[in-house]
Amino acid sequence: MRLLSATAIGFCFLSSAALAVTPEGNWLSEDGGTKVHISTCGGNKLCATLVWLDHPTDPATGKPKTDKLNPDPAKRARPLIGLPVVNALKPSGLNTWSGLIYNADDGRTYKANLKVESEDVANVKGCVLGMLCKTHTWTRAK
């Protein structure tokens, strides 16, 4: 009986470890227009930077797009490519991290959860007031 219990415990431990999937790498947004690079920062926290846009230039100016909707006027001239959009998401469960995410499309920061569903699929849920939420599916960029 002890051997069976130890084996079962070991199997459960290995199974949960096998389910852990790294979020590090490049991810393409649901609409295919944005790519972010996720990396660890500050220990086991996650950060993400915008690294690619399908339309990187502003059609009105012909110059690289900027963070023009940022509520801080001093940040509106910074380029979108290279912009940090996730800063220090903390682990909140198996394959799940929670914290804040910045949306340059509207200049707002939202409470967010990132859940890696598989090696190539992650769901990002952003919420306003903790109850108005929207989920986007990201796919790992090859």
N, C-alpha and C positions, 0 to 999 in steps of 0.2 A: 504494500500500500504506500509506503514512504517513497519508494522508487517511482511509482506512478505519479504521485503528487509532485515530486521534484521535477519529473519529466514534463508534466503538464504546466507547472510554473515556468520552467525554462522555455517551453514552446510558446507560452503566452508572451513572455518577455521578448523573445526573438520576433514574434509576429508583430508586436507593437513597434519594435525598432525598425522592422522591415517596412512598416507603413509610413515612416517619416520620410517626407520628400522635401528636398531643398528648394526654396523659392529663389535662390540666387541665380542670376542670369538675365537674359533679355526677354521681355514679354511684350506682345503686341495687343493693343486695345481691341475691344469687341468690334469696333467699326473699321479696324485696320489702319487707322490714320495716325496712330501714335505708338511709339515704342519706348519703353522704360527699361532701365538697367537696375535690377535689385541686387544689393550686396549687404553684407553684415556691417554693422557699425556699433561701436560701443558694446562689445561683448556679443550677446545673442539677439540684439535688436536688429531691425531691418531699416534700410534707407533705400530710396529710389530716386533716380535722376532721369529726366526726359532726354533721350539720346537720338531720337529720329522723329520726323514729321513727314507725312506724305506730301504736304504742301508747306514747305518751310519758309516761304517768302510771303510777305503781305502784298496782295495784288494791287493795293492802292499806292504803295511806296516802292515796291520792287526790292525792299530790304528784308532781312531776316525778321520773322515775327518776334514780337516782344510780349512781355507780361503786362500788356496795356490795360487790363481790367483789375489789376491788383489794387486793393483799397489804399495801399501806401504809395503815394505819388512818387516817392524816391525809388521805388522798385519797378515802375512801369516801363522803363527803358531797357531793362535787362532782357537778354535773348531768351526765348523759350527753350531752345536746345541747350542743355546743360543745367536747366532749372531743377532744383531739388523739389520733388513733389510729395515724397514720403520721408519723414524724419523720425527715426527711432520708434517704429512699431514694436511693441513688446509681445513676447509669446503669451498666448491666452488659451492654449489647448493644443492638441495634436495637429500639426500642420496649419495652425491658425495663429495670427498675430493681430493685435489691436492697437489703435492709436489715432493719429490724424493724417489726413491726406489733403493736399492742395489741388484744386481744380482751376487751372488757368483759363478754362472756357468761361468761367463766371467770376473768377477772382475770389472764390470763397474756400474756406477750409472746413472740412467735415470730419466728424467722428467716423472711423472706418475700421473694417475688419477685412483681412486678407486670409483666404482659406485656399490652400493648395489642394485641389481635388485629386490630381494625378500628376505624373511627371510633366505633362504638357498642358494642363488646364488649371487655372486659378480663378476664384471668384472674389471680386472686390465689391464690398457693400459699403456705401457711404450713407450717412444718416444726418438729418436735421432734426433737432429737438428730440433725438433718440427714438423717434417713431416713424418719421417720414423717410423711408429708405429706398435706395435704388441699387440694384446689383448689376455689375458688368462682368462678363466673362473675358478673361485674358488668356491667350494661348502663347506657349513658349515659342519664341522666335528661333529659327534654326540658323 
